[in-house]
Amino acid sequence: MGCHQIRTDKASGIRNDPNDWSDDPRYIVNLLKSIVTVSMETVAIVEDLPRLNLKE
């Protein structure tokens, strides 16, 4: 069972289709690319932060 499946709620009849958010067939791929880019930039920023000198 995959994460991105079209499902219909039995009680309400509401259809959940992750691709309904956009007419672009690559919407999910582009979204994941954006998430990866933001994550990589965040790691770079955090690595450049000065070390904290915390004494216990």
Secondary structure, DSSP 4 states (H G I P E B T S, - for coil): --SS--EE-TTT--EE-GGGG-S-TTHHHHHHHHHHHHHHHHHHHHHHSPPP----
